Amino acid sequence: MKWGLIGASTIAAEHVIGAIRAQNGNSVEAVLSSSRERGAAYAERHRIVRAETDLDSLLSSPVIDAVYISTTNEKHRDQALAAIAAGKHVLCEKPLAMSVADARAMVHAAARKGVVFATNHHLRCAGTHRAAKAAIAEGRIGKVLSMRVFHAVLLPKHLRGWRIDNPDAGGGVIPDITVHDADTVRFYLDEDPERVVAQAVSSGLGQGVEDSVMSVWTMPSGVMVQSHESFTHPFAGSGLEVHGTEGSIFARNVMTQQPKGTVTLVNASGETELPYDSGNLYDYALAAFNRAVSGTGRPAADGVDGVKSLAVAMAVRQSAHEGRAVDVNYEGM
């Protein structure tokens, strides 16, 4: 499969280009950038055949089978719809769009066209999270009672820019991190949050957008979920806890793009470190995407997963802005 990159991004450079090339027969053939100079330099640096500044030119190429979209959030919808219309398979960064309705439209367009459409939710691809979920599924902590996600970090300087000062581009910690945590909770619990209550602040880094948020989610099963995301916490660490009637799981330093961290099961017998697959998260995601294209599997996170994580994040933002509990609106998906 031959890929085009829509966006000469840091995440593509650091993670996705290598993961594409790690798949047998996959290659990166083109990159799209709004700047001719930046695109050319990016293509040369990453050994990409050509750089484009025109989306239609990239999509009209019969060489390109699939695209990876990693532009700023407000561009995702139109770029994905254009790629789908051109018959390309799409792996899109989260959040899929600026609204749930737009994200739904992307999923439906891909279904009508018969192309694979996936969301790049990398956390569910980590061996740590898969090992923890497997332990829960095996009943090792009994009936799940509650879950706590803590994903408060210090946003690296090279990633700030629009994320901390441009709401029109989809900036703020909620579309950047809460959307990931929503997908992670859904991955663990296999259910969709029903209602959220949240508070958000701009505590020094955000300029016109929130940089910290805390929320509590109501789940259909009665499991209680607490979530904390921030751009401003340099030493908080990240992770999650899942507590049940027969034990608890403590996953530390696992809310990351790297295959690292610890997963500890605690029960009446004591503490047990759970082994996990330490493979590359993005290699796992791209392998699943390739299987989906070949008709032998599904993406690690498909378009519906992307819609639902966005719906939760939008409910968190609405609750924080309005100061009330908000029902999550999945708009029929």
TORKOL-4160 file (C-alpha; in steps of 0.2 Angstrom, whole numbers, padded with zeros to 4 digits, m for minus):
333
<pt num="1" X="0000" Y="0000" Z="0000"/>
<pt num="2" X="0007" Y="0017" Z="m0005"/>
<pt num="3" X="0003" Y="0032" Z="0007"/>
<pt num="4" X="0001" Y="0051" Z="0005"/>
<pt num="5" X="0004" Y="0061" Z="0021"/>
<pt num="6" X="m0009" Y="0076" Z="0022"/>
<pt num="7" X="0001" Y="0087" Z="0034"/>
<pt num="8" X="0020" Y="0088" Z="0036"/>
<pt num="9" X="0018" Y="0085" Z="0055"/>
<pt num="10" X="0029" Y="0081" Z="0070"/>
<pt num="11" X="0018" Y="0066" Z="0074"/>
<pt num="12" X="0021" Y="0059" Z="0056"/>
<pt num="13" X="0039" Y="0062" Z="0057"/>
<pt num="14" X="0042" Y="0055" Z="0075"/>
<pt num="15" X="0030" Y="0040" Z="0074"/>
<pt num="16" X="0019" Y="0037" Z="0058"/>
<pt num="17" X="0031" Y="0037" Z="0044"/>
<pt num="18" X="0042" Y="0023" Z="0052"/>
<pt num="19" X="0026" Y="0013" Z="0056"/>
<pt num="20" X="0020" Y="0014" Z="0038"/>
<pt num="21" X="0037" Y="0008" Z="0032"/>
<pt num="22" X="0037" Y="m0006" Z="0045"/>
<pt num="23" X="0023" Y="m0014" Z="0036"/>
<pt num="24" X="0027" Y="m0026" Z="0022"/>
<pt num="25" X="0025" Y="m0017" Z="0005"/>
<pt num="26" X="0020" Y="0000" Z="0012"/>
<pt num="27" X="0029" Y="0016" Z="0007"/>
<pt num="28" X="0026" Y="0035" Z="0009"/>
<pt num="29" X="0025" Y="0042" Z="m0009"/>
<pt num="30" X="0020" Y="0060" Z="m0006"/>
<pt num="31" X="0017" Y="0074" Z="0008"/>
<pt num="32" X="0006" Y="0089" Z="0007"/>
<pt num="33" X="0011" Y="0105" Z="0015"/>
<pt num="34" X="0003" Y="0122" Z="0014"/>
<pt num="35" X="0021" Y="0129" Z="0012"/>
<pt num="36" X="0031" Y="0123" Z="m0003"/>
<pt num="37" X="0048" Y="0126" Z="0006"/>
<pt num="38" X="0042" Y="0117" Z="0021"/>
<pt num="39" X="0035" Y="0102" Z="0011"/>
<pt num="40" X="0051" Y="0101" Z="0001"/>
<pt num="41" X="0062" Y="0101" Z="0016"/>
<pt num="42" X="0051" Y="0088" Z="0025"/>
<pt num="43" X="0051" Y="0077" Z="0010"/>
<pt num="44" X="0070" Y="0077" Z="0008"/>
<pt num="45" X="0072" Y="0075" Z="0027"/>
<pt num="46" X="0061" Y="0059" Z="0027"/>
<pt num="47" X="0065" Y="0052" Z="0010"/>
<pt num="48" X="0048" Y="0055" Z="0003"/>
<pt num="49" X="0046" Y="0055" Z="m0016"/>
<pt num="50" X="0037" Y="0071" Z="m0018"/>
<pt num="51" X="0030" Y="0086" Z="m0009"/>
<pt num="52" X="0013" Y="0094" Z="m0014"/>
<pt num="53" X="0004" Y="0110" Z="m0010"/>
<pt num="54" X="m0012" Y="0105" Z="m0018"/>
<pt num="55" X="m0023" Y="0092" Z="m0010"/>
<pt num="56" X="m0032" Y="0088" Z="m0027"/>
<pt num="57" X="m0015" Y="0085" Z="m0035"/>
<pt num="58" X="m0011" Y="0072" Z="m0021"/>
<pt num="59" X="m0027" Y="0064" Z="m0021"/>
<pt num="60" X="m0028" Y="0062" Z="m0040"/>
<pt num="61" X="m0013" Y="0052" Z="m0041"/>
<pt num="62" X="m0017" Y="0034" Z="m0045"/>
<pt num="63" X="m0001" Y="0029" Z="m0035"/>
<pt num="64" X="m0009" Y="0034" Z="m0018"/>
<pt num="65" X="m0019" Y="0020" Z="m0010"/>
<pt num="66" X="m0021" Y="0028" Z="0007"/>
<pt num="67" X="m0019" Y="0044" Z="0017"/>
<pt num="68" X="m0014" Y="0049" Z="0034"/>
<pt num="69" X="m0021" Y="0066" Z="0040"/>
<pt num="70" X="m0012" Y="0075" Z="0054"/>
<pt num="71" X="m0016" Y="0093" Z="0050"/>
<pt num="72" X="m0024" Y="0105" Z="0063"/>
<pt num="73" X="m0041" Y="0099" Z="0068"/>
<pt num="74" X="m0052" Y="0111" Z="0059"/>
<pt num="75" X="m0045" Y="0104" Z="0042"/>
<pt num="76" X="m0048" Y="0086" Z="0045"/>
<pt num="77" X="m0066" Y="0085" Z="0039"/>
<pt num="78" X="m0064" Y="0093" Z="0022"/>
<pt num="79" X="m0048" Y="0084" Z="0019"/>
<pt num="80" X="m0055" Y="0067" Z="0024"/>
<pt num="81" X="m0071" Y="0069" Z="0014"/>
<pt num="82" X="m0060" Y="0074" Z="m0002"/>
<pt num="83" X="m0049" Y="0058" Z="0001"/>
<pt num="84" X="m0064" Y="0047" Z="0003"/>
<pt num="85" X="m0072" Y="0054" Z="m0013"/>
<pt num="86" X="m0056" Y="0050" Z="m0022"/>
<pt num="87" X="m0057" Y="0032" Z="m0016"/>
<pt num="88" X="m0043" Y="0033" Z="m0004"/>
<pt num="89" X="m0042" Y="0024" Z="0013"/>
<pt num="90" X="m0040" Y="0036" Z="0027"/>
<pt num="91" X="m0031" Y="0036" Z="0044"/>
<pt num="92" X="m0036" Y="0052" Z="0053"/>
<pt num="93" X="m0029" Y="0060" Z="0068"/>
<pt num="94" X="m0040" Y="0064" Z="0083"/>
<pt num="95" X="m0051" Y="0073" Z="0085"/>
<pt num="96" X="m0059" Y="0068" Z="0068"/>
<pt num="97" X="m0068" Y="0085" Z="0067"/>
<pt num="98" X="m0074" Y="0100" Z="0076"/>
<pt num="99" X="m0091" Y="0093" Z="0078"/>
<pt num="100" X="m0099" Y="0076" Z="0081"/>
<pt num="101" X="m0110" Y="0079" Z="0066"/>
<pt num="102" X="m0095" Y="0082" Z="0055"/>
<pt num="103" X="m0087" Y="0067" Z="0061"/>
<pt num="104" X="m0102" Y="0056" Z="0058"/>
<pt num="105" X="m0103" Y="0063" Z="0040"/>
<pt num="106" X="m0085" Y="0057" Z="0037"/>
<pt num="107" X="m0089" Y="0039" Z="0044"/>
<pt num="108" X="m0105" Y="0038" Z="0033"/>
<pt num="109" X="m0096" Y="0044" Z="0017"/>
<pt num="110" X="m0082" Y="0031" Z="0020"/>
<pt num="111" X="m0095" Y="0017" Z="0022"/>
<pt num="112" X="m0104" Y="0023" Z="0006"/>
<pt num="113" X="m0088" Y="0023" Z="m0004"/>
<pt num="114" X="m0082" Y="0007" Z="0003"/>
<pt num="115" X="m0065" Y="0013" Z="0010"/>
<pt num="116" X="m0057" Y="0010" Z="0027"/>
<pt num="117" X="m0059" Y="0025" Z="0038"/>
<pt num="118" X="m0049" Y="0024" Z="0055"/>
<pt num="119" X="m0045" Y="0036" Z="0070"/>
<pt num="120" X="m0027" Y="0036" Z="0076"/>
<pt num="121" X="m0031" Y="0033" Z="0094"/>
<pt num="122" X="m0014" Y="0026" Z="0099"/>
<pt num="123" X="m0016" Y="0022" Z="0117"/>
<pt num="124" X="m0027" Y="0007" Z="0114"/>
<pt num="125" X="m0013" Y="0000" Z="0104"/>
<pt num="126" X="m0001" Y="0000" Z="0119"/>
<pt num="127" X="0003" Y="m0017" Z="0126"/>
<pt num="128" X="0001" Y="m0010" Z="0144"/>
<pt num="129" X="m0017" Y="m0006" Z="0140"/>
<pt num="130" X="m0021" Y="m0022" Z="0131"/>
<pt num="131" X="m0013" Y="m0032" Z="0146"/>
<pt num="132" X="m0024" Y="m0022" Z="0159"/>
<pt num="133" X="m0040" Y="m0024" Z="0149"/>
<pt num="134" X="m0036" Y="m0043" Z="0147"/>
<pt num="135" X="m0034" Y="m0045" Z="0166"/>
<pt num="136" X="m0051" Y="m0036" Z="0168"/>
<pt num="137" X="m0059" Y="m0047" Z="0155"/>
<pt num="138" X="m0052" Y="m0063" Z="0164"/>
<pt num="139" X="m0061" Y="m0057" Z="0180"/>
<pt num="140" X="m0045" Y="m0054" Z="0190"/>
<pt num="141" X="m0052" Y="m0039" Z="0199"/>
<pt num="142" X="m0070" Y="m0045" Z="0200"/>
<pt num="143" X="m0084" Y="m0033" Z="0195"/>
<pt num="144" X="m0077" Y="m0016" Z="0190"/>
<pt num="145" X="m0083" Y="m0002" Z="0202"/>
<pt num="146" X="m0073" Y="0013" Z="0196"/>
<pt num="147" X="m0060" Y="0020" Z="0185"/>
<pt num="148" X="m0048" Y="0035" Z="0187"/>
<pt num="149" X="m0038" Y="0042" Z="0173"/>
<pt num="150" X="m0024" Y="0055" Z="0176"/>
<pt num="151" X="m0017" Y="0062" Z="0161"/>
<pt num="152" X="m0010" Y="0079" Z="0167"/>
<pt num="153" X="0007" Y="0083" Z="0159"/>
<pt num="154" X="0017" Y="0098" Z="0153"/>
<pt num="155" X="0014" Y="0100" Z="0135"/>
<pt num="156" X="0032" Y="0101" Z="0126"/>
<pt num="157" X="0036" Y="0118" Z="0119"/>
<pt num="158" X="0038" Y="0111" Z="0101"/>
<pt num="159" X="0020" Y="0105" Z="0102"/>
<pt num="160" X="0012" Y="0121" Z="0109"/>
<pt num="161" X="0008" Y="0134" Z="0095"/>
<pt num="162" X="m0011" Y="0132" Z="0090"/>
<pt num="163" X="m0014" Y="0120" Z="0104"/>
<pt num="164" X="m0013" Y="0133" Z="0117"/>
<pt num="165" X="m0020" Y="0149" Z="0108"/>
<pt num="166" X="m0031" Y="0145" Z="0094"/>
<pt num="167" X="m0049" Y="0138" Z="0097"/>
<pt num="168" X="m0053" Y="0140" Z="0079"/>
<pt num="169" X="m0040" Y="0127" Z="0075"/>
<pt num="170" X="m0046" Y="0115" Z="0088"/>
<pt num="171" X="m0034" Y="0120" Z="0102"/>
<pt num="172" X="m0036" Y="0116" Z="0120"/>
<pt num="173" X="m0033" Y="0102" Z="0131"/>
<pt num="174" X="m0050" Y="0094" Z="0129"/>
<pt num="175" X="m0049" Y="0090" Z="0110"/>
<pt num="176" X="m0031" Y="0086" Z="0112"/>
<pt num="177" X="m0030" Y="0074" Z="0127"/>
<pt num="178" X="m0048" Y="0072" Z="0134"/>
<pt num="179" X="m0053" Y="0064" Z="0118"/>
<pt num="180" X="m0039" Y="0051" Z="0120"/>
<pt num="181" X="m0045" Y="0047" Z="0137"/>
<pt num="182" X="m0062" Y="0045" Z="0132"/>
<pt num="183" X="m0057" Y="0032" Z="0119"/>
<pt num="184" X="m0046" Y="0023" Z="0132"/>
<pt num="185" X="m0061" Y="0022" Z="0145"/>
<pt num="186" X="m0072" Y="0015" Z="0131"/>
<pt num="187" X="m0059" Y="0003" Z="0126"/>
<pt num="188" X="m0057" Y="m0004" Z="0144"/>
<pt num="189" X="m0075" Y="m0004" Z="0149"/>
<pt num="190" X="m0084" Y="m0008" Z="0132"/>
<pt num="191" X="m0097" Y="0005" Z="0135"/>
<pt num="192" X="m0101" Y="0023" Z="0131"/>
<pt num="193" X="m0102" Y="0037" Z="0144"/>
<pt num="194" X="m0119" Y="0043" Z="0146"/>
<pt num="195" X="m0117" Y="0060" Z="0156"/>
<pt num="196" X="m0103" Y="0071" Z="0161"/>
<pt num="197" X="m0099" Y="0084" Z="0174"/>
<pt num="198" X="m0084" Y="0095" Z="0172"/>
<pt num="199" X="m0074" Y="0110" Z="0177"/>
<pt num="200" X="m0060" Y="0118" Z="0166"/>
<pt num="201" X="m0048" Y="0132" Z="0168"/>
<pt num="202" X="m0035" Y="0142" Z="0159"/>
<pt num="203" X="m0021" Y="0141" Z="0172"/>
<pt num="204" X="m0006" Y="0150" Z="0164"/>
<pt num="205" X="m0002" Y="0141" Z="0147"/>
<pt num="206" X="m0019" Y="0142" Z="0138"/>
<pt num="207" X="m0023" Y="0158" Z="0129"/>
<pt num="208" X="m0041" Y="0158" Z="0125"/>
<pt num="209" X="m0043" Y="0139" Z="0127"/>
<pt num="210" X="m0043" Y="0128" Z="0142"/>
<pt num="211" X="m0027" Y="0120" Z="0148"/>
<pt num="212" X="m0034" Y="0109" Z="0162"/>
<pt num="213" X="m0050" Y="0100" Z="0165"/>
<pt num="214" X="m0057" Y="0088" Z="0177"/>
<pt num="215" X="m0073" Y="0078" Z="0175"/>
<pt num="216" X="m0084" Y="0064" Z="0181"/>
<pt num="217" X="m0093" Y="0052" Z="0169"/>
<pt num="218" X="m0109" Y="0042" Z="0172"/>
<pt num="219" X="m0108" Y="0025" Z="0163"/>
<pt num="220" X="m0123" Y="0014" Z="0159"/>
<pt num="221" X="m0116" Y="m0001" Z="0170"/>
<pt num="222" X="m0115" Y="0011" Z="0185"/>
<pt num="223" X="m0095" Y="0011" Z="0185"/>
<pt num="224" X="m0089" Y="0028" Z="0191"/>
<pt num="225" X="m0076" Y="0037" Z="0180"/>
<pt num="226" X="m0065" Y="0051" Z="0185"/>
<pt num="227" X="m0054" Y="0060" Z="0172"/>
<pt num="228" X="m0040" Y="0073" Z="0174"/>
<pt num="229" X="m0031" Y="0081" Z="0159"/>
<pt num="230" X="m0019" Y="0096" Z="0158"/>
<pt num="231" X="m0005" Y="0104" Z="0148"/>
<pt num="232" X="0003" Y="0112" Z="0164"/>
<pt num="233" X="0008" Y="0098" Z="0176"/>
<pt num="234" X="0027" Y="0094" Z="0174"/>
<pt num="235" X="0028" Y="0081" Z="0188"/>
<pt num="236" X="0011" Y="0073" Z="0190"/>
<pt num="237" X="0014" Y="0058" Z="0180"/>
<pt num="238" X="0001" Y="0049" Z="0170"/>
<pt num="239" X="m0009" Y="0033" Z="0171"/>
<pt num="240" X="m0025" Y="0025" Z="0176"/>
<pt num="241" X="m0033" Y="0015" Z="0190"/>
<pt num="242" X="m0047" Y="0002" Z="0188"/>
<pt num="243" X="m0055" Y="m0004" Z="0204"/>
<pt num="244" X="m0066" Y="m0019" Z="0207"/>
<pt num="245" X="m0074" Y="m0030" Z="0220"/>
<pt num="246" X="m0059" Y="m0042" Z="0220"/>
<pt num="247" X="m0044" Y="m0032" Z="0216"/>
<pt num="248" X="m0037" Y="m0016" Z="0207"/>
<pt num="249" X="m0026" Y="m0012" Z="0193"/>
<pt num="250" X="m0013" Y="0002" Z="0194"/>
<pt num="251" X="m0006" Y="0007" Z="0177"/>
<pt num="252" X="0008" Y="0020" Z="0179"/>
<pt num="253" X="0016" Y="0031" Z="0165"/>
<pt num="254" X="0006" Y="0022" Z="0152"/>
<pt num="255" X="m0003" Y="0037" Z="0144"/>
<pt num="256" X="0011" Y="0040" Z="0131"/>
<pt num="257" X="0016" Y="0037" Z="0114"/>
<pt num="258" X="0030" Y="0025" Z="0120"/>
<pt num="259" X="0029" Y="0007" Z="0124"/>
<pt num="260" X="0033" Y="0009" Z="0142"/>
<pt num="261" X="0026" Y="0010" Z="0160"/>
<pt num="262" X="0020" Y="m0003" Z="0173"/>
<pt num="263" X="0004" Y="m0012" Z="0176"/>
<pt num="264" X="0001" Y="m0019" Z="0193"/>
<pt num="265" X="m0013" Y="m0030" Z="0199"/>
<pt num="266" X="m0017" Y="m0029" Z="0218"/>
<pt num="267" X="m0028" Y="m0041" Z="0226"/>
<pt num="268" X="m0029" Y="m0052" Z="0242"/>
<pt num="269" X="m0014" Y="m0061" Z="0237"/>
<pt num="270" X="m0003" Y="m0046" Z="0235"/>
<pt num="271" X="0005" Y="m0037" Z="0221"/>
<pt num="272" X="0008" Y="m0044" Z="0204"/>
<pt num="273" X="0017" Y="m0035" Z="0189"/>
<pt num="274" X="0008" Y="m0040" Z="0173"/>
<pt num="275" X="0019" Y="m0043" Z="0158"/>
<pt num="276" X="0015" Y="m0034" Z="0142"/>
<pt num="277" X="0019" Y="m0033" Z="0123"/>
<pt num="278" X="0032" Y="m0019" Z="0122"/>
<pt num="279" X="0030" Y="m0017" Z="0103"/>
<pt num="280" X="0028" Y="0000" Z="0095"/>
<pt num="281" X="0011" Y="0007" Z="0097"/>
<pt num="282" X="0010" Y="0014" Z="0079"/>
<pt num="283" X="0017" Y="m0002" Z="0071"/>
<pt num="284" X="0002" Y="m0011" Z="0079"/>
<pt num="285" X="m0010" Y="0002" Z="0073"/>
<pt num="286" X="m0004" Y="0002" Z="0055"/>
<pt num="287" X="m0003" Y="m0017" Z="0055"/>
<pt num="288" X="m0022" Y="m0017" Z="0060"/>
<pt num="289" X="m0026" Y="m0004" Z="0047"/>
<pt num="290" X="m0017" Y="m0015" Z="0033"/>
<pt num="291" X="m0027" Y="m0030" Z="0039"/>
<pt num="292" X="m0043" Y="m0020" Z="0037"/>
<pt num="293" X="m0039" Y="m0014" Z="0020"/>
<pt num="294" X="m0036" Y="m0032" Z="0015"/>
<pt num="295" X="m0052" Y="m0037" Z="0022"/>
<pt num="296" X="m0045" Y="m0048" Z="0036"/>
<pt num="297" X="m0048" Y="m0037" Z="0051"/>
<pt num="298" X="m0053" Y="m0020" Z="0058"/>
<pt num="299" X="m0044" Y="m0005" Z="0062"/>
<pt num="300" X="m0037" Y="m0003" Z="0080"/>
<pt num="301" X="m0049" Y="0012" Z="0082"/>
<pt num="302" X="m0062" Y="0014" Z="0068"/>
<pt num="303" X="m0072" Y="0029" Z="0063"/>
<pt num="304" X="m0086" Y="0026" Z="0075"/>
<pt num="305" X="m0073" Y="0025" Z="0089"/>
<pt num="306" X="m0067" Y="0042" Z="0084"/>
<pt num="307" X="m0085" Y="0049" Z="0083"/>
<pt num="308" X="m0089" Y="0043" Z="0101"/>
<pt num="309" X="m0073" Y="0049" Z="0109"/>
<pt num="310" X="m0076" Y="0066" Z="0101"/>
<pt num="311" X="m0094" Y="0066" Z="0108"/>
<pt num="312" X="m0088" Y="0063" Z="0125"/>
<pt num="313" X="m0075" Y="0077" Z="0124"/>
<pt num="314" X="m0088" Y="0089" Z="0117"/>
<pt num="315" X="m0099" Y="0085" Z="0132"/>
<pt num="316" X="m0085" Y="0088" Z="0144"/>
<pt num="317" X="m0082" Y="0105" Z="0136"/>
<pt num="318" X="m0100" Y="0110" Z="0136"/>
<pt num="319" X="m0102" Y="0105" Z="0154"/>
<pt num="320" X="m0087" Y="0115" Z="0159"/>
<pt num="321" X="m0093" Y="0130" Z="0150"/>
<pt num="322" X="m0111" Y="0129" Z="0156"/>
<pt num="323" X="m0108" Y="0123" Z="0174"/>
<pt num="324" X="m0120" Y="0109" Z="0173"/>
<pt num="325" X="m0121" Y="0090" Z="0170"/>
<pt num="326" X="m0122" Y="0086" Z="0151"/>
<pt num="327" X="m0129" Y="0070" Z="0142"/>
<pt num="328" X="m0117" Y="0064" Z="0129"/>
<pt num="329" X="m0124" Y="0066" Z="0112"/>
<pt num="330" X="m0118" Y="0053" Z="0100"/>
<pt num="331" X="m0130" Y="0059" Z="0087"/>
<pt num="332" X="m0137" Y="0041" Z="0083"/>
<pt num="333" X="m0120" Y="0033" Z="0081"/>
